[in-house]
Amino acid sequence: SRSAQQQQGVVAAAEELHVRAAEEAHQEQLALMADVGRDLLEHSLAEGMMAVAGFLLEGLTDFPFCMSASALLDDQLLGIKQQAPLPDSSTQQQEPAAAALTDGSLTWQLASERGLPGRQASLWTAAAHACIRGFGEASGRPCQARYSHQQQQQQQQHHSSTAQPSEAGYREWGAHFSKQFLNIRFNCCCFGSMIALLRAVLSGEYMKVVLMLVNFMPYIVNFYKPQVGLQAAKFVHMALWSLMGLGLCYMEANTKNMVNLNADAIVLVLFFSPSLDQGGLQALVLERLLTTVVIALLCDKLQTWRPLLRSLLVNGLAFSIECALDMYFRVLYLKHLIGQQQSQKKGL
């Protein structure tokens, strides 16, 4: 009888310990949930509910949930019962909003509402995407083309204060932002071409004077249009460099120094880069393919180390720097739009 009582006592003690452990674990979970709820409330009071909604949406789209934007808008997931179709005016207001979430602009909307660390990451993500496809380009989803006109009409009707990024707006902003640097680039190139022309005149050779005069003409004709002048001069320089590389005309001293001093990548980036004129990735790729051939011809004529490999390295370095510059300029453009939006909200 004593052994049975001891066994019952041991079992009762074990069950009591198990119950206490379960209660302690339950209390710890409740305390943890209370802390999370308190932090969430404090963050929502400090940053606003839009920031909390942005964090929730980003968490659902990241690992391990990896939910798509269309899944987030699913009525069954949200627990919303199917209702009768709304009038045409209401559907026109809701459908563009759904299209805005599915066409890749979610990153831009979150970037304009979130705190500084999250906004910086979102801005760089949006800039990297825009560097490849451009702002406002079609992303391959049919809803983008279907609702783009309706979005424009709704924005005009409601006079929306939210500025949306676009390639046209980016080019317009870039023209104002880099105007001073554009003038510096134009003046440097014009001065270098003028020195080359004076050298040709002093040499007394008629063919050199003609070639350097052709090289100098874009700057004179477009003296009051620096951007047009630089674009025209860029292709004139490439044509002359090709002729020099093929041996059809003499090798000018500035060109020879550019190759011998390994300054060709610097010249391509600082003076003739499409990224500085907000030209886009397609123009950049085409020009770097062209300059790869041109630089290879120059290096072969000057008998440098492995002309084709050197040209690939030079243009690859220039392309990398120009892509980084393009992303940086696009981030500055997005920050400019966010600043405009915030100033408009304060004004209201």
CYANA upper distance limits for C-alpha pairs under 8 A (distance plus 0.5 A):
  1 SER  CA      5 GLN  CA      6.75
  2 ARG  CA      6 GLN  CA      6.67
  3 SER  CA      7 GLN  CA      6.68
  4 ALA  CA      8 GLN  CA      6.69
  5 GLN  CA      9 GLY  CA      6.58
  6 GLN  CA     10 VAL  CA      6.65
  7 GLN  CA     11 VAL  CA      6.69
  8 GLN  CA     12 ALA  CA      6.55
  9 GLY  CA     13 ALA  CA      6.57
 10 VAL  CA     14 ALA  CA      6.62
 11 VAL  CA     15 GLU  CA      6.65
 12 ALA  CA     16 GLU  CA      6.59
 13 ALA  CA     17 LEU  CA      6.63
 14 ALA  CA     18 HIS  CA      6.63
 15 GLU  CA     19 VAL  CA      6.61
 16 GLU  CA     20 ARG  CA      6.62
 17 LEU  CA     21 ALA  CA      6.58
 18 HIS  CA     22 ALA  CA      6.66
 19 VAL  CA     23 GLU  CA      6.59
 20 ARG  CA     24 GLU  CA      6.56
 21 ALA  CA     25 ALA  CA      6.64
 22 ALA  CA     26 HIS  CA      6.55
 23 GLU  CA     27 GLN  CA      6.56
 24 GLU  CA     28 GLU  CA      6.64
 25 ALA  CA     29 GLN  CA      6.71
 26 HIS  CA     30 LEU  CA      6.67
 27 GLN  CA     31 ALA  CA      6.57
 28 GLU  CA     32 LEU  CA      6.58
 29 GLN  CA     33 MET  CA      6.59
 30 LEU  CA     34 ALA  CA      6.55
 31 ALA  CA     35 ASP  CA      6.67
 32 LEU  CA     36 VAL  CA      6.72
 33 MET  CA     37 GLY  CA      6.56
 34 ALA  CA     38 ARG  CA      6.51
 35 ASP  CA     39 ASP  CA      6.59
 36 VAL  CA     40 LEU  CA      6.55
 37 GLY  CA     41 LEU  CA      6.64
 38 ARG  CA     42 GLU  CA      6.68
 39 ASP  CA     43 HIS  CA      6.53
 40 LEU  CA     44 SER  CA      6.56
 40 LEU  CA     52 VAL  CA      8.37
 41 LEU  CA     45 LEU  CA      6.64
 42 GLU  CA     46 ALA  CA      6.66
 43 HIS  CA     47 GLU  CA      6.26
 43 HIS  CA     48 GLY  CA      7.85
 43 HIS  CA     52 VAL  CA      8.09
 44 SER  CA     48 GLY  CA      5.15
 44 SER  CA     49 MET  CA      5.70
 44 SER  CA     51 ALA  CA      7.80
 44 SER  CA     52 VAL  CA      6.69
 45 LEU  CA     49 MET  CA      8.14
 47 GLU  CA     51 ALA  CA      6.58
 47 GLU  CA     52 VAL  CA      8.30
 47 GLU  CA    114 ARG  CA      8.37
 47 GLU  CA    115 GLY  CA      7.78
 48 GLY  CA     52 VAL  CA      7.44
 49 MET  CA     53 ALA  CA      6.61
 50 MET  CA     54 GLY  CA      6.58
 50 MET  CA    113 GLU  CA      7.03
 50 MET  CA    114 ARG  CA      8.01
 51 ALA  CA     55 PHE  CA      6.83
 51 ALA  CA    110 LEU  CA      8.31
 51 ALA  CA    113 GLU  CA      6.54
 51 ALA  CA    114 ARG  CA      5.42
 51 ALA  CA    115 GLY  CA      7.61
 52 VAL  CA     56 LEU  CA      6.75
 53 ALA  CA     57 LEU  CA      6.63
 54 GLY  CA     58 GLU  CA      6.61
 54 GLY  CA    110 LEU  CA      6.28
 54 GLY  CA    113 GLU  CA      8.33
 54 GLY  CA    114 ARG  CA      7.39
 55 PHE  CA     59 GLY  CA      6.53
 56 LEU  CA     60 LEU  CA      6.75
 57 LEU  CA     61 THR  CA      6.81
 58 GLU  CA     62 ASP  CA      6.65
 59 GLY  CA     63 PHE  CA      8.08
 59 GLY  CA     65 PHE  CA      8.19
 60 LEU  CA     65 PHE  CA      6.00
 60 LEU  CA     66 CYS  CA      6.77
 60 LEU  CA     67 MET  CA      6.33
 61 THR  CA     65 PHE  CA      6.81
 61 THR  CA     66 CYS  CA      5.06
 61 THR  CA     67 MET  CA      5.19
 61 THR  CA     68 SER  CA      6.71
 61 THR  CA     69 ALA  CA      8.17
 62 ASP  CA     66 CYS  CA      5.37
 62 ASP  CA     67 MET  CA      7.82
 67 MET  CA     71 ALA  CA      6.69
 67 MET  CA     72 LEU  CA      7.37
 68 SER  CA     72 LEU  CA      6.95
 69 ALA  CA     73 LEU  CA      6.98
 69 ALA  CA    101 LEU  CA      7.07
 69 ALA  CA    102 THR  CA      6.32
 70 SER  CA     74 ASP  CA      6.90
 70 SER  CA    102 THR  CA      7.18
 71 ALA  CA     77 LEU  CA      7.90
 72 LEU  CA     77 LEU  CA      7.64
 72 LEU  CA     78 LEU  CA      8.13
 73 LEU  CA     77 LEU  CA      8.26
 73 LEU  CA     78 LEU  CA      7.98
 73 LEU  CA     98 ALA  CA      8.14
 74 ASP  CA     78 LEU  CA      6.95
 75 ASP  CA     79 GLY  CA      6.50
 75 ASP  CA     80 ILE  CA      5.66
 75 ASP  CA     81 LYS  CA      7.57
 75 ASP  CA     82 GLN  CA      8.00
 76 GLN  CA     80 ILE  CA      6.78
 76 GLN  CA     81 LYS  CA      8.13
 86 LEU  CA     90 SER  CA      6.42
 86 LEU  CA     91 THR  CA      6.60
 87 PRO  CA     91 THR  CA      6.87
 88 ASP  CA     92 GLN  CA      6.54
 89 SER  CA     93 GLN  CA      6.97
 90 SER  CA     94 GLN  CA      6.82
 91 THR  CA     95 GLU  CA      6.31
 92 GLN  CA     96 PRO  CA      7.18
 92 GLN  CA    150 GLN  CA      7.54
 93 GLN  CA     97 ALA  CA      7.44
 93 GLN  CA    154 GLN  CA      7.75
 94 GLN  CA     98 ALA  CA      6.99
 95 GLU  CA     99 ALA  CA      6.70
 95 GLU  CA    147 TYR  CA      7.78
 96 PRO  CA    100 ALA  CA      6.53
 96 PRO  CA    147 TYR  CA      6.17
 96 PRO  CA    148 SER  CA      7.98
 96 PRO  CA    150 GLN  CA      7.27
 96 PRO  CA    151 GLN  CA      6.11
 97 ALA  CA    101 LEU  CA      7.04
 98 ALA  CA    102 THR  CA      6.90
 99 ALA  CA    103 ASP  CA      6.49
 99 ALA  CA    143 CYS  CA      6.36
 99 ALA  CA    144 GLN  CA      6.52
 99 ALA  CA    147 TYR  CA      7.30
100 ALA  CA    104 GLY  CA      7.73
100 ALA  CA    105 SER  CA      6.40
100 ALA  CA    106 LEU  CA      7.60
100 ALA  CA    144 GLN  CA      8.33
101 LEU  CA    105 SER  CA      6.57
101 LEU  CA    106 LEU  CA      5.76
102 THR  CA    106 LEU  CA      8.05
102 THR  CA    141 ARG  CA      8.43
103 ASP  CA    138 ALA  CA      8.11
103 ASP  CA    139 SER  CA      6.65
103 ASP  CA    141 ARG  CA      7.44
103 ASP  CA    143 CYS  CA      8.45
103 ASP  CA    144 GLN  CA      6.71
104 GLY  CA    139 SER  CA      7.95
105 SER  CA    109 GLN  CA      6.87
106 LEU  CA    110 LEU  CA      6.61
107 THR  CA    111 ALA  CA      6.51
107 THR  CA    122 SER  CA      6.39
107 THR  CA    123 LEU  CA      8.11
107 THR  CA    125 THR  CA      8.02
107 THR  CA    126 ALA  CA      6.68
108 TRP  CA    112 SER  CA      6.87
108 TRP  CA    122 SER  CA      7.61
108 TRP  CA    123 LEU  CA      7.54
108 TRP  CA    126 ALA  CA      6.93
109 GLN  CA    113 GLU  CA      7.26
110 LEU  CA    114 ARG  CA      6.39
110 LEU  CA    119 ARG  CA      7.83
110 LEU  CA    122 SER  CA      7.81
111 ALA  CA    118 GLY  CA      7.73
111 ALA  CA    119 ARG  CA      4.99
111 ALA  CA    120 GLN  CA      7.93
111 ALA  CA    122 SER  CA      5.83
111 ALA  CA    123 LEU  CA      6.55
112 SER  CA    119 ARG  CA      7.45
112 SER  CA    338 ILE  CA      6.28
113 GLU  CA    119 ARG  CA      8.16
114 ARG  CA    118 GLY  CA      6.66
114 ARG  CA    119 ARG  CA      5.98
115 GLY  CA    119 ARG  CA      6.25
116 LEU  CA    120 GLN  CA      6.55
117 PRO  CA    121 ALA  CA      7.11
118 GLY  CA    122 SER  CA      6.66
119 ARG  CA    123 LEU  CA      6.45
120 GLN  CA    124 TRP  CA      6.83
121 ALA  CA    125 THR  CA      6.72
122 SER  CA    126 ALA  CA      6.59
123 LEU  CA    127 ALA  CA      6.51
123 LEU  CA    331 VAL  CA      6.45
123 LEU  CA    334 LEU  CA      7.45
123 LEU  CA    335 LYS  CA      8.46
124 TRP  CA    128 ALA  CA      6.53
124 TRP  CA    327 MET  CA      7.92
124 TRP  CA    331 VAL  CA      6.72
125 THR  CA    129 HIS  CA      6.77
126 ALA  CA    130 ALA  CA      6.57
127 ALA  CA    131 CYS  CA      6.43
127 ALA  CA    327 MET  CA      5.90
127 ALA  CA    328 TYR  CA      8.19
127 ALA  CA    330 ARG  CA      5.93
127 ALA  CA    331 VAL  CA      6.18
128 ALA  CA    132 ILE  CA      7.20
128 ALA  CA    327 MET  CA      6.46
129 HIS  CA    133 ARG  CA      6.72
129 HIS  CA    134 GLY  CA      7.73
130 ALA  CA    134 GLY  CA      4.52
130 ALA  CA    135 PHE  CA      5.64
130 ALA  CA    330 ARG  CA      8.27
131 CYS  CA    280 GLY  CA      7.49
131 CYS  CA    281 LEU  CA      7.02
131 CYS  CA    323 CYS  CA      8.08
131 CYS  CA    326 ASP  CA      7.19
131 CYS  CA    327 MET  CA      6.60
131 CYS  CA    330 ARG  CA      8.22
132 ILE  CA    281 LEU  CA      6.76
133 ARG  CA    137 GLU  CA      6.71
134 GLY  CA    166 SER  CA      8.22
134 GLY  CA    167 GLU  CA      6.86
134 GLY  CA    280 GLY  CA      7.84
135 PHE  CA    165 PRO  CA      6.45
135 PHE  CA    166 SER  CA      5.08
135 PHE  CA    167 GLU  CA      5.65
136 GLY  CA    165 PRO  CA      7.38
136 GLY  CA    166 SER  CA      5.78
136 GLY  CA    167 GLU  CA      7.48
138 ALA  CA    144 GLN  CA      7.01
138 ALA  CA    145 ALA  CA      7.72
139 SER  CA    144 GLN  CA      8.01
140 GLY  CA    144 GLN  CA      8.34
141 ARG  CA    145 ALA  CA      8.16
142 PRO  CA    146 ARG  CA      6.89
143 CYS  CA    147 TYR  CA      6.45
144 GLN  CA    148 SER  CA      6.30
145 ALA  CA    149 HIS  CA      8.34
146 ARG  CA    150 GLN  CA      8.48
147 TYR  CA    151 GLN  CA      6.58
148 SER  CA    152 GLN  CA      6.93
149 HIS  CA    153 GLN  CA      6.86
150 GLN  CA    154 GLN  CA      6.62
151 GLN  CA    155 GLN  CA      6.62
152 GLN  CA    156 GLN  CA      6.70
153 GLN  CA    157 GLN  CA      6.61
154 GLN  CA    158 HIS  CA      6.57
155 GLN  CA    159 HIS  CA      6.01
155 GLN  CA    160 SER  CA      5.73
156 GLN  CA    160 SER  CA      7.58
161 SER  CA    341 GLN  CA      7.10
161 SER  CA    344 GLN  CA      7.39
161 SER  CA    345 LYS  CA      8.47
162 THR  CA    341 GLN  CA      6.29
163 ALA  CA    337 LEU  CA      6.58
163 ALA  CA    338 ILE  CA      8.28
163 ALA  CA    340 GLN  CA      8.12
163 ALA  CA    341 GLN  CA      7.01
164 GLN  CA    337 LEU  CA      8.13
165 PRO  CA    169 GLY  CA      7.16
165 PRO  CA    170 TYR  CA      7.66
165 PRO  CA    334 LEU  CA      7.57
165 PRO  CA    337 LEU  CA      7.99
166 SER  CA    170 TYR  CA      6.54
167 GLU  CA    171 ARG  CA      6.63
168 ALA  CA    172 GLU  CA      6.69
169 GLY  CA    173 TRP  CA      6.51
170 TYR  CA    174 GLY  CA      6.48
170 TYR  CA    278 GLN  CA      7.94
170 TYR  CA    330 ARG  CA      7.94
170 TYR  CA    333 TYR  CA      7.06
171 ARG  CA    175 ALA  CA      6.60
171 ARG  CA    277 ASP  CA      8.05
171 ARG  CA    278 GLN  CA      6.20
172 GLU  CA    176 HIS  CA      7.21
173 TRP  CA    177 PHE  CA      6.54
173 TRP  CA    333 TYR  CA      7.58
174 GLY  CA    178 SER  CA      6.30
174 GLY  CA    179 LYS  CA      8.43
174 GLY  CA    277 ASP  CA      7.61
174 GLY  CA    278 GLN  CA      7.15
174 GLY  CA    329 PHE  CA      8.37
174 GLY  CA    333 TYR  CA      8.47
175 ALA  CA    179 LYS  CA      6.26
175 ALA  CA    277 ASP  CA      7.86
178 SER  CA    182 LEU  CA      6.42
178 SER  CA    276 LEU  CA      8.09
179 LYS  CA    183 ASN  CA      6.91
180 GLN  CA    184 ILE  CA      6.95
181 PHE  CA    185 ARG  CA      6.68
182 LEU  CA    186 PHE  CA      6.64
182 LEU  CA    226 PRO  CA      7.40
182 LEU  CA    227 GLN  CA      7.50
183 ASN  CA    187 ASN  CA      6.58
183 ASN  CA    226 PRO  CA      6.97
184 ILE  CA    188 CYS  CA      6.68
185 ARG  CA    189 CYS  CA      6.72
185 ARG  CA    270 LEU  CA      7.93
185 ARG  CA    271 PHE  CA      6.28
186 PHE  CA    190 CYS  CA      6.49
186 PHE  CA    219 TYR  CA      8.35
186 PHE  CA    226 PRO  CA      6.37
186 PHE  CA    227 GLN  CA      8.35
186 PHE  CA    229 GLY  CA      8.17
186 PHE  CA    230 LEU  CA      6.89
186 PHE  CA    271 PHE  CA      8.43
187 ASN  CA    191 PHE  CA      6.49
188 CYS  CA    192 GLY  CA      6.71
189 CYS  CA    193 SER  CA      6.70
189 CYS  CA    271 PHE  CA      8.01
190 CYS  CA    194 MET  CA      6.62
190 CYS  CA    216 PHE  CA      7.65
190 CYS  CA    219 TYR  CA      6.47
191 PHE  CA    195 ILE  CA      6.78
192 GLY  CA    196 ALA  CA      6.86
193 SER  CA    197 LEU  CA      6.70
193 SER  CA    212 MET  CA      7.78
193 SER  CA    215 ASN  CA      7.20
193 SER  CA    216 PHE  CA      6.01
194 MET  CA    198 LEU  CA      6.75
194 MET  CA    216 PHE  CA      7.03
195 ILE  CA    199 ARG  CA      6.74
196 ALA  CA    200 ALA  CA      6.82
196 ALA  CA    212 MET  CA      6.97
196 ALA  CA    252 GLU  CA      8.18
196 ALA  CA    253 ALA  CA      8.20
196 ALA  CA    254 ASN  CA      7.79
197 LEU  CA    201 VAL  CA      6.74
197 LEU  CA    209 VAL  CA      6.88
197 LEU  CA    212 MET  CA      5.53
197 LEU  CA    213 LEU  CA      6.77
197 LEU  CA    216 PHE  CA      7.83
198 LEU  CA    202 LEU  CA      6.65
199 ARG  CA    203 SER  CA      6.67
200 ALA  CA    204 GLY  CA      7.14
200 ALA  CA    205 GLU  CA      7.21
200 ALA  CA    208 LYS  CA      5.83
200 ALA  CA    209 VAL  CA      5.53
200 ALA  CA    212 MET  CA      7.51
201 VAL  CA    205 GLU  CA      7.62
201 VAL  CA    206 TYR  CA      8.50
201 VAL  CA    208 LYS  CA      8.26
201 VAL  CA    209 VAL  CA      6.22
204 GLY  CA    209 VAL  CA      8.37
205 GLU  CA    209 VAL  CA      6.99
206 TYR  CA    210 VAL  CA      6.83
207 MET  CA    211 LEU  CA      6.78
208 LYS  CA    212 MET  CA      6.60
208 LYS  CA    250 TYR  CA      8.04
209 VAL  CA    213 LEU  CA      6.41
210 VAL  CA    214 VAL  CA      6.75
211 LEU  CA    215 ASN  CA      6.76
212 MET  CA    216 PHE  CA      6.59
213 LEU  CA    217 MET  CA      6.54
214 VAL  CA    218 PRO  CA      8.27
214 VAL  CA    236 VAL  CA      8.36
215 ASN  CA    233 ALA  CA      7.57
215 ASN  CA    236 VAL  CA      6.83
215 ASN  CA    237 HIS  CA      7.23
215 ASN  CA    240 LEU  CA      8.40
216 PHE  CA    220 ILE  CA      7.31
216 PHE  CA    233 ALA  CA      8.46
217 MET  CA    221 VAL  CA      6.55
218 PRO  CA    222 ASN  CA      6.44
218 PRO  CA    223 PHE  CA      8.43
218 PRO  CA    229 GLY  CA      5.88
218 PRO  CA    230 LEU  CA      8.08
218 PRO  CA    232 ALA  CA      6.51
218 PRO  CA    233 ALA  CA      5.90
219 TYR  CA    223 PHE  CA      5.87
219 TYR  CA    226 PRO  CA      8.32
219 TYR  CA    229 GLY  CA      5.91
219 TYR  CA    230 LEU  CA      7.90
219 TYR  CA    233 ALA  CA      7.59
221 VAL  CA    229 GLY  CA      8.02
222 ASN  CA    226 PRO  CA      6.98
222 ASN  CA    228 VAL  CA      7.06
222 ASN  CA    229 GLY  CA      5.37
223 PHE  CA    229 GLY  CA      7.35
225 LYS  CA    229 GLY  CA      6.53
226 PRO  CA    230 LEU  CA      6.56
227 GLN  CA    231 GLN  CA      6.79
227 GLN  CA    277 ASP  CA      8.36
228 VAL  CA    232 ALA  CA      6.67
229 GLY  CA    233 ALA  CA      6.46
230 LEU  CA    234 LYS  CA      6.43
230 LEU  CA    271 PHE  CA      8.44
230 LEU  CA    272 PHE  CA      7.78
231 GLN  CA    235 PHE  CA      7.35
231 GLN  CA    272 PHE  CA      8.04
232 ALA  CA    236 VAL  CA      6.91
233 ALA  CA    237 HIS  CA      6.49
234 LYS  CA    238 MET  CA      6.80
234 LYS  CA    272 PHE  CA      6.68
235 PHE  CA    239 ALA  CA      6.60
236 VAL  CA    240 LEU  CA      6.72
237 HIS  CA    241 TRP  CA      6.48
238 MET  CA    242 SER  CA      6.59
238 MET  CA    291 THR  CA      7.94
238 MET  CA    294 VAL  CA      7.27
239 ALA  CA    243 LEU  CA      6.85
240 LEU  CA    244 MET  CA      6.61
241 TRP  CA    245 GLY  CA      6.52
241 TRP  CA    255 THR  CA      8.19
241 TRP  CA    294 VAL  CA      7.01
241 TRP  CA    295 ILE  CA      8.38
241 TRP  CA    298 LEU  CA      7.29
242 SER  CA    246 LEU  CA      6.64
242 SER  CA    294 VAL  CA      5.96
242 SER  CA    297 LEU  CA      7.10
242 SER  CA    298 LEU  CA      7.71
243 LEU  CA    247 GLY  CA      6.66
243 LEU  CA    248 LEU  CA      5.68
243 LEU  CA    249 CYS  CA      6.43
244 MET  CA    248 LEU  CA      6.46
244 MET  CA    249 CYS  CA      5.72
244 MET  CA    250 TYR  CA      6.51
244 MET  CA    251 MET  CA      5.99
244 MET  CA    298 LEU  CA      7.34
244 MET  CA    301 LYS  CA      8.32
245 GLY  CA    294 VAL  CA      7.88
245 GLY  CA    297 LEU  CA      5.00
245 GLY  CA    298 LEU  CA      4.81
245 GLY  CA    299 CYS  CA      8.04
245 GLY  CA    300 ASP  CA      7.60
245 GLY  CA    301 LYS  CA      5.81
246 LEU  CA    297 LEU  CA      7.10
246 LEU  CA    298 LEU  CA      8.40
246 LEU  CA    301 LYS  CA      7.74
247 GLY  CA    301 LYS  CA      7.81
251 MET  CA    255 THR  CA      7.50
251 MET  CA    256 LYS  CA      7.11
252 GLU  CA    256 LYS  CA      6.77
253 ALA  CA    257 ASN  CA      6.63
254 ASN  CA    258 MET  CA      6.63
255 THR  CA    259 VAL  CA      6.99
256 LYS  CA    260 ASN  CA      6.61
256 LYS  CA    302 LEU  CA      8.30
257 ASN  CA    261 LEU  CA      6.22
258 MET  CA    262 ASN  CA      6.66
258 MET  CA    263 ALA  CA      5.51
258 MET  CA    264 ASP  CA      6.03
258 MET  CA    267 VAL  CA      8.49
259 VAL  CA    263 ALA  CA      6.75
259 VAL  CA    264 ASP  CA      6.43
259 VAL  CA    298 LEU  CA      8.21
259 VAL  CA    299 CYS  CA      7.60
263 ALA  CA    267 VAL  CA      6.80
264 ASP  CA    268 LEU  CA      6.69
264 ASP  CA    314 VAL  CA      7.72
265 ALA  CA    269 VAL  CA      6.71
265 ALA  CA    314 VAL  CA      6.03
265 ALA  CA    315 ASN  CA      7.16
265 ALA  CA    317 LEU  CA      7.57
265 ALA  CA    318 ALA  CA      5.95
266 ILE  CA    270 LEU  CA      6.38
266 ILE  CA    318 ALA  CA      8.05
267 VAL  CA    271 PHE  CA      6.07
267 VAL  CA    272 PHE  CA      7.41
268 LEU  CA    272 PHE  CA      5.49
268 LEU  CA    273 SER  CA      6.34
268 LEU  CA    318 ALA  CA      7.36
269 VAL  CA    273 SER  CA      5.43
269 VAL  CA    318 ALA  CA      6.51
269 VAL  CA    321 ILE  CA      8.03
269 VAL  CA    322 GLU  CA      7.15
273 SER  CA    277 ASP  CA      7.79
273 SER  CA    284 LEU  CA      8.02
273 SER  CA    322 GLU  CA      7.62
274 PRO  CA    278 GLN  CA      6.66
274 PRO  CA    279 GLY  CA      5.29
274 PRO  CA    280 GLY  CA      7.49
274 PRO  CA    283 ALA  CA      7.24
274 PRO  CA    284 LEU  CA      6.28
275 SER  CA    279 GLY  CA      6.12
275 SER  CA    280 GLY  CA      7.03
275 SER  CA    284 LEU  CA      7.65
275 SER  CA    322 GLU  CA      6.38
275 SER  CA    323 CYS  CA      7.88
275 SER  CA    325 LEU  CA      7.26
275 SER  CA    326 ASP  CA      5.93
276 LEU  CA    325 LEU  CA      8.32
276 LEU  CA    326 ASP  CA      8.08
278 GLN  CA    326 ASP  CA      7.83
279 GLY  CA    283 ALA  CA      6.50
279 GLY  CA    284 LEU  CA      7.61
280 GLY  CA    284 LEU  CA      6.90
280 GLY  CA    326 ASP  CA      8.41
281 LEU  CA    285 VAL  CA      6.63
281 LEU  CA    323 CYS  CA      8.30
282 GLN  CA    286 LEU  CA      6.82
283 ALA  CA    287 GLU  CA      6.65
284 LEU  CA    288 ARG  CA      6.65
284 LEU  CA    319 PHE  CA      8.07
285 VAL  CA    289 LEU  CA      6.73
285 VAL  CA    319 PHE  CA      8.36
286 LEU  CA    290 LEU  CA      6.85
287 GLU  CA    291 THR  CA      6.57
288 ARG  CA    292 THR  CA      6.44
288 ARG  CA    315 ASN  CA      6.58
288 ARG  CA    319 PHE  CA      7.53
289 LEU  CA    293 VAL  CA      7.30
290 LEU  CA    294 VAL  CA      6.92
291 THR  CA    295 ILE  CA      6.28
291 THR  CA    315 ASN  CA      7.72
292 THR  CA    296 ALA  CA      6.57
292 THR  CA    308 LEU  CA      8.37
292 THR  CA    311 SER  CA      5.95
292 THR  CA    312 LEU  CA      6.61
292 THR  CA    315 ASN  CA      6.62
293 VAL  CA    297 LEU  CA      6.81
293 VAL  CA    311 SER  CA      8.10
294 VAL  CA    298 LEU  CA      6.90
295 ILE  CA    299 CYS  CA      6.56
295 ILE  CA    307 PRO  CA      8.41
295 ILE  CA    311 SER  CA      6.03
296 ALA  CA    300 ASP  CA      6.55
296 ALA  CA    307 PRO  CA      5.59
296 ALA  CA    308 LEU  CA      5.53
296 ALA  CA    310 ARG  CA      7.93
296 ALA  CA    311 SER  CA      5.67
297 LEU  CA    301 LYS  CA      6.68
297 LEU  CA    307 PRO  CA      7.96
298 LEU  CA    302 LEU  CA      6.71
299 CYS  CA    303 GLN  CA      6.35
299 CYS  CA    304 THR  CA      5.79
299 CYS  CA    305 TRP  CA      8.32
299 CYS  CA    307 PRO  CA      5.43
299 CYS  CA    308 LEU  CA      8.37
299 CYS  CA    310 ARG  CA      8.43
299 CYS  CA    311 SER  CA      8.15
300 ASP  CA    304 THR  CA      6.87
300 ASP  CA    306 ARG  CA      8.42
300 ASP  CA    307 PRO  CA      5.78
303 GLN  CA    307 PRO  CA      7.96
305 TRP  CA    310 ARG  CA      7.50
306 ARG  CA    310 ARG  CA      6.46
307 PRO  CA    311 SER  CA      6.55
308 LEU  CA    312 LEU  CA      6.71
309 LEU  CA    313 LEU  CA      6.72
310 ARG  CA    314 VAL  CA      6.62
311 SER  CA    315 ASN  CA      6.58
312 LEU  CA    316 GLY  CA      6.31
313 LEU  CA    317 LEU  CA      6.58
314 VAL  CA    318 ALA  CA      6.72
315 ASN  CA    319 PHE  CA      6.41
316 GLY  CA    320 SER  CA      6.70
317 LEU  CA    321 ILE  CA      6.84
318 ALA  CA    322 GLU  CA      6.59
319 PHE  CA    323 CYS  CA      6.64
320 SER  CA    324 ALA  CA      6.83
321 ILE  CA    325 LEU  CA      6.69
322 GLU  CA    326 ASP  CA      6.58
323 CYS  CA    327 MET  CA      6.76
324 ALA  CA    328 TYR  CA      6.67
325 LEU  CA    329 PHE  CA      6.62
326 ASP  CA    330 ARG  CA      6.69
327 MET  CA    331 VAL  CA      6.73
328 TYR  CA    332 LEU  CA      6.86
329 PHE  CA    333 TYR  CA      6.69
330 ARG  CA    334 LEU  CA      6.73
331 VAL  CA    335 LYS  CA      6.70
332 LEU  CA    336 HIS  CA      6.61
333 TYR  CA    337 LEU  CA      6.88
334 LEU  CA    338 ILE  CA      6.73
335 LYS  CA    339 GLY  CA      6.59
336 HIS  CA    340 GLN  CA      6.78
337 LEU  CA    341 GLN  CA      6.70
338 ILE  CA    342 GLN  CA      6.66
339 GLY  CA    343 SER  CA      6.62
340 GLN  CA    344 GLN  CA      6.66
341 GLN  CA    345 LYS  CA      6.78
342 GLN  CA    346 LYS  CA      6.73
343 SER  CA    347 GLY  CA      6.62
344 GLN  CA    348 LEU  CA      6.77
